[in-house]
Amino acid sequence: METTYYKTPIGIAKITGDNNGIQSVSILDDDKISLELLNQKVSQCLQDCVTQLDEYFKGERAGFNLTVNPKGTVFQLKVWASLLKIPYAKTSTYLQQSKALGDVKAIRAVAAANGKNPLWIIIPCHRVIGSDGSLTGYAGGIWRKKWLLAHENPVKQHTLF
């Protein structure tokens, strides 16, 4: 298993994976990683992930084309697969996600599975919001969820004349 670190505008991403795919992308606080780790050579199996994350943060990429290999239960994998259907710059609710998975009563289980998503941004759990439009729950912190949603759907300034 290979590991690399990538500096994003909202923290340090820790990326792990191997030739079978990217296993996890998580966000860390800047003060937990040394410059030495940030400057290490990126292994070939993780390079595409770093490149695509860089393009995403530059506003040049709306989706990811990576081989992923997340570890989870059958139910979690099903929930995470459903997250990939939420289009860039759009949101869904936990209730809508539960309905799409065929069990409206599974809303809490769906929310819990979203919270265990090991592929930050790649599998876009940040696009799931509360039924009332609130930014509920996000492992990386609500402020990061808000940032990511604003990044994907920036407010356009209209001209006055």
N, C-alpha and C positions, 0 to 999 in steps of 0.2 A: 504494500500500500504506500503510495506516494502522498506527500503533503506539500502544499505551497501556500503562501500568504499573498494577498493582493490588496492594496490600499484603495478603498472606494471613498466617495465623498461623505459617506455616513458610517465609516468605520473600516476595520480590517476584515476582509473575507478570508476565512480558512477553508481551503479546498483540498479534499482528499479523493483519491481514486486510483485506478490502475488501468491496465489495458482492457478490462471488462466494462469500464465506464466510470463516470463521476459518481462517487458514493455520497459525498456530502459537501455542501457549501453552507458555512455558518458565519455569523457576524460576531466579531469580538470588539471590545473597546480598544482604542488606539494604544493606551498605556500598557497593555498586556503583551505587546509584541516588540521585540528589539529590531532596530534597523538592520542588523545582520540577517535576521530571518526574512525581512522584506526584500533584501537585495540578493537572496540566493537564486541560483539558476533554477528555472522552472522545468520540470521534467516534461518530456514529449507528450506523455499521456494526459497532462493537465493543461498544456499550452492552449489548446482550442478554447477551453473554458475561460482562461484568463483573457484571451483575445476577445471572446464574445461578451464577457462582462464589461470589458473596457469599452467596446462599441455601444453596449446598452447605456452605460453611464454618460457617454458622449452624445447620446440621443440618436445614434446611427443604427440601432438594432431594436426591433420590436418583439422578436421571438428568438428562441435558442434552437440550434441544431447540434445537439450533443448526444452522445451515447451516455445514458444515465443508468446507474445501478444502485438505487436506494434500497436500504434494508428496512423491512417493516412487515407487519402482518398482512394477510390477504386483504382484509378490510381497509387497512391504511393505504395499501398500494392502489386499491380501487378509488379511494377518496382522492389521493394525490393525482391519479390519472384524470379524474374529473376536473381538477384545478387547471389542467392544461387546456381545457376547452373554453376557459374564460379569456376573451380577446384582450389584447393589449389596450390599455386606456379605458377599459370597462370594468365594472364591478358586478359582483353577484352577492347574494346573501347566504348565510348558513342554511336558512330555510329553503331557498331555491336549490342549493346544492343537495340537501337531503331529499327533496322531491325528485331531482334529476337522478339520484341514486336509487329511487324507488321506495323510500321509507321516510315519510315526513316525521315519524317519531324518533328517528335516529339523529336528530339535530345535535344533541349533546355529544354523541359519539363522533359525528362528523367534525364538530368543532375541535374535539380532543385530537382527532387524527390530523387536522390541519395544524394544530399546535406542535405536532411531532414531525412535521415535514422537514426532512434533512437537507433539502435542496433549495435554500434561500434564493429567491428571485427566479431561479431556473424553473421551479414549479411554483407558480405565482399565488401563494396563499395570501399575500398582501392585498389581493384584489377581492377578498371576501370580507364583507362588512355586515353589521347588524341589520335586521329588518327595518329598523327605524333610521338607517343611514349612519349610525354611529360607528366609529372606528374601534371596534371591540377586539380585544385579544390579538397579540402579535408577539412571538417569541423574541424578536429583535427590538421590541419597544414600540409603543404607539407612535412616538415621534418619527421613527424610521418608516413605519407604515404610511403615515401622512406624507412624508417626503417622497416615497416611492410613487404613491398615487399622484401627487402633484407633478413629479418628474414625467410620468407617463401621459398626463393630461394637463399640461400647463395652461394657465389662464392667458388667453390671447388679449393683448391690448388693442382695443378698437380705436381707429382714428376718429378725431372729432370733426374733421372737415372732409 
